[in-house]
């Protein structure tokens, strides 16, 4: 199925929808912000399959870790369709609803001049063995770029079939990083390239939405320098109290990471309180600060929130990995935990 500039897989979708036993089943559809524009196209397709009661989630969605269970509690859907991601493998909590994770593939032709620019950029770094990595949405474009690089003489590796990077899970990249000269990440925006650049400086990014080849290393270095400066400041002051934030969504409630964080805080001799939140905002952090007067706050739900959203908050907001660095004197930056 083609919607706008995207391809949506039909096979699993048809099978799941037709297997629902009710004469008129209820389906809740969820998508991240950039894919909500596909709601009408997908809705028209679903209504063409069978009679349905359809709901579309308007709430923010930040990935497959962020299934809207609060909405599902009231809607009671027979199926939740999460658009744009595969199932989140790091989830520690089982979702009590049937969920179909439906990949969406951005489908454009990469301009020839851009392919040439990619190859020239990699050659200028004297990289001959390349790994091309990507989130699932950019899989088709990454495949085309791999083919071009192979034709131009590069040796190209890729993650195992079905493995794609996520904002907090770069394990597919880490499995092959020692076997290549450098990495090309194909992804829109700064989010995924920045996360990858926390692990290595041998990386180039291509954004197919802006048709731009760029280097995320400088931005990653700037962020890490700022994070390290915060940790140095904390090491040089007495620390008495912290607040640990647990995620309110199943994929973001990480009991093992909460326990890891609490152990690190105990090693520091820091009193701590645990609060929960489905979504974090500056106003909610201010409420936490007013209530507990912590020296710092630790977010266990999403490691990118302290880095991307709250880096300039007036109290330090840390990732679990940064707390471990603080407790154990680790000098190399740890991301995410």
C-alpha positions, 0 to 999 in steps of 0.5 A: 500500500502506498500512502504519500511517499511511504510504503506500508506493508499489507500482508501482516495487516490484512492477516491481523485485521481479518483474524479479529473475531468480532463482527465489528472489531475496534482498532486503535491506530497510533503513529509518531508525529511525522507519520500521523499524516498517513492516518486517513490513507491507512484508515480508508484502506482498513475500512475497505477490508471490513466493517470496523470501529476506528480510533486514531491516537492524537497523543504524542508518540515517541516510538514502539516503547510508547504504546498508548495504554491509557487510551486503550484502557478506555477504548478497549480495542481488539487490536492496536496498530502501531505505525512506523516501528518494529516491536520494542525488544527492550520492553520489560512489561507485557502490554495487555492488548494485542499490538501489530507493529506495522513498518512504514518505508520512506520511498524516494529515489536518491539523486545521483549527485547525492550518491556521488557525494556520499561515495566521495565523502567516504573515499575522502576519509579513506574508508573502504569497508563501510557499514550502512545502518538505519532505522526501519523507516529508511530501510529502502533508501539504505538498501539503494545506497548499499547497492550503489556503494557496492557498485563503486568498489566499497565493501559494505556490511549491514546489520543482521536481517530485521535489525534496525537502530533505535534511539536507545538501542544501537546494538545492531551497529555495535555488533559490526562496528569493529569490522568496518572502517566507518559507518554511514547512517541513513536517517532523518533529522539529528536524533538517530545520527547523534545517538550513533555518534555517542559511540564512534567518531567514524560516522557520516550521516545522510538525511533523505528528507532534506537530501543532505550528507552531514557529519554528526560528530561535531554536535555529539562532541559538543553535547558530550563536553557539556554532559561531562562538565555537568558531571565534573560539577556534581563530583565537586559538590556535596550530594544529598538527594536525588529524584529518579523518574520511572516511565509510565508507559510499558516500554518505558518502565524499566525496573532493571534500570531503576534498580541499577540507578538506585544501586549507583545512588546508594554507592554515592550515599545519596538519598533518593525518591522515585516518581513516575510520569508518562510524559515529562515537561519542564513544568513537571520537573519544576514540580519535582524540584519544588517537592523534593529539592534534589541536587539532581534528577535521573530519568530512566524512561528515555535516555534522550530526554536529559540530552535533547529536552532538559539539558538546560534545566536549572538542576542537572537532569541525568541519564542512568549511564551518567549516574553510573559514571558519577558513582564509579568514577568512569571517565569515558562517556556512558550511553545510555546505561 
